[in-house]
Amino acid sequence: MSLEKKDEYDHKNWLESKDLTPVEATFLTALIWVDKRLRIVDYLELLESLYYRSNLQMPKSHTEQYDLDNKFWYWYALYTLGFFSTLAYVVAAISGALLGFYYVPAVGSAGPGEASIAYSQIAFIMQDLQFGFMLRSIHRWSAQVMTAAVFLHMLRVYFTGAYKEPRELNWLLGIVLISLTMVFGYSGYLLPWDQLAFWAGQIGVEMSLSIPLIGEWVAQLLFGGFSLSQATLQRMYILHVFLLPFVVTTLIAIHIGIVWVQGIAEPH
């Protein structure tokens, strides 16, 4: 008898040995049929194992671990900065996605003497769109709160010695994340294409050109040339909306996953 026929025979005998109602027998037969083809039970067991492992890895608070009777209660606020920055990032991502329905990354103007299309769309969002002012304000302030929270989070990690072995890899990952946060802020700063955005972009071009050996290549890659144009705004838009969100979200997931596995570092 082949292995497959033997399994089918064992399943049939097992079902017959149980006192099951017709509905239960039909359900279990269907479940066995699906599991033989998709192995869903194996995946469910894997998820169950991951669930219990993750709960075992959740770190205890200072008072629970050291029985300090709330002696170190003042540390708690500092240990929420990572969560606070992640929450601000989620709010910025959702509000930014909603803003993307109305924003148009175009330098050209709708007519002679008029502002750029990008700036006109920002003005429309702020002045004419229902709840547009609130939506853009939420996006702007959540982005600024995220930047401040990430910076303070890294200061907490440094001054409590949480970057030391075995957490040095996560510290380097955090440095990459705060660098990408700066790029997030800069690319978003240029999208309104007003005077502040224009001169911030011009400063970026000059800084790129000042890089030894590869300066011109960097300026052409990031800004589309040595002066600001439609290519500049298009690059910043793609960077801000399409590239950075996927990269940063992936790195945040890895960062949080490592913290979950290793636990929160106690102050040294």
KASUL-V661638 format. One record per pair of residues at least 6 apart in sequence whose ideal C-beta (glycine too) atoms are under 8 Angstrom apart, sorted by the first residue. I is the first residue (numbers start at 1). J is the second residue. If there is no record, write none. Layout:
I:J ; I:J
//
This chain:
1:9 ; 7:36 ; 11:32 ; 15:25 ; 15:28 ; 15:29 ; 18:25 ; 20:28 ; 34:40 ; 35:41 ; 54:260 ; 57:260 ; 57:261 ; 57:262 ; 57:263 ; 58:260 ; 58:263 ; 59:65 ; 59:263 ; 59:264 ; 61:76 ; 62:68 ; 62:71 ; 62:72 ; 62:75 ; 62:266 ; 63:69 ; 63:70 ; 63:71 ; 63:72 ; 63:73 ; 65:266 ; 72:267 ; 75:267 ; 78:156 ; 78:160 ; 79:156 ; 79:264 ; 81:149 ; 81:152 ; 81:153 ; 81:156 ; 82:153 ; 82:256 ; 82:259 ; 84:145 ; 84:149 ; 84:153 ; 85:146 ; 85:149 ; 85:150 ; 85:153 ; 86:252 ; 86:256 ; 88:142 ; 88:143 ; 88:145 ; 88:146 ; 88:149 ; 89:142 ; 89:146 ; 89:248 ; 89:252 ; 91:138 ; 91:142 ; 92:139 ; 92:142 ; 92:143 ; 92:146 ; 93:245 ; 93:249 ; 95:135 ; 95:136 ; 95:138 ; 95:139 ; 95:142 ; 96:139 ; 96:188 ; 96:241 ; 98:135 ; 99:125 ; 99:135 ; 99:136 ; 99:139 ; 100:241 ; 102:121 ; 102:124 ; 102:125 ; 102:129 ; 102:132 ; 103:118 ; 103:121 ; 103:122 ; 103:125 ; 103:191 ; 104:117 ; 104:118 ; 104:121 ; 105:118 ; 105:191 ; 105:233 ; 105:234 ; 105:236 ; 105:237 ; 106:116 ; 106:117 ; 106:118 ; 106:230 ; 106:233 ; 107:116 ; 107:117 ; 107:118 ; 107:193 ; 107:229 ; 107:230 ; 107:233 ; 108:116 ; 108:117 ; 108:230 ; 109:115 ; 109:116 ; 109:117 ; 109:120 ; 110:117 ; 110:120 ; 114:120 ; 115:123 ; 116:193 ; 118:191 ; 118:192 ; 118:193 ; 118:233 ; 119:192 ; 119:193 ; 119:194 ; 122:136 ; 122:192 ; 122:194 ; 124:132 ; 125:132 ; 125:133 ; 125:135 ; 125:136 ; 126:132 ; 126:133 ; 126:136 ; 127:133 ; 129:135 ; 143:184 ; 143:185 ; 143:188 ; 146:181 ; 147:181 ; 147:182 ; 147:185 ; 150:177 ; 150:178 ; 150:181 ; 151:178 ; 153:174 ; 154:174 ; 154:175 ; 154:178 ; 156:162 ; 157:163 ; 157:171 ; 157:174 ; 157:265 ; 160:265 ; 160:266 ; 160:267 ; 160:268 ; 161:265 ; 161:267 ; 161:268 ; 162:171 ; 162:264 ; 162:265 ; 162:267 ; 162:268 ; 163:171 ; 164:265 ; 164:268 ; 166:262 ; 167:258 ; 167:262 ; 167:265 ; 169:258 ; 170:255 ; 170:258 ; 170:259 ; 170:262 ; 173:251 ; 173:254 ; 173:255 ; 173:258 ; 174:255 ; 176:251 ; 177:248 ; 177:251 ; 177:252 ; 177:255 ; 180:244 ; 180:247 ; 180:248 ; 180:251 ; 181:248 ; 183:239 ; 183:244 ; 184:240 ; 184:244 ; 184:248 ; 186:200 ; 186:204 ; 187:236 ; 187:237 ; 187:239 ; 187:240 ; 187:244 ; 188:240 ; 189:196 ; 189:197 ; 189:200 ; 190:197 ; 190:200 ; 190:201 ; 190:232 ; 190:233 ; 190:236 ; 191:197 ; 191:233 ; 191:236 ; 191:237 ; 191:240 ; 193:233 ; 198:228 ; 201:223 ; 201:228 ; 201:232 ; 201:236 ; 202:228 ; 204:222 ; 204:223 ; 205:219 ; 205:223 ; 205:226 ; 205:227 ; 205:228 ; 208:215 ; 208:218 ; 208:219 ; 208:222 ; 208:223 ; 209:215 ; 209:216 ; 209:219 ; 209:226 ; 211:218 ; 216:226 ; 219:225 ; 219:226 ; 220:226 ; 222:235 ; 223:231 ; 223:232 ; 223:235 ; 224:230 ; 224:231 ; 224:232 ; 224:234 ; 224:235 ; 225:231 ; 225:232
//
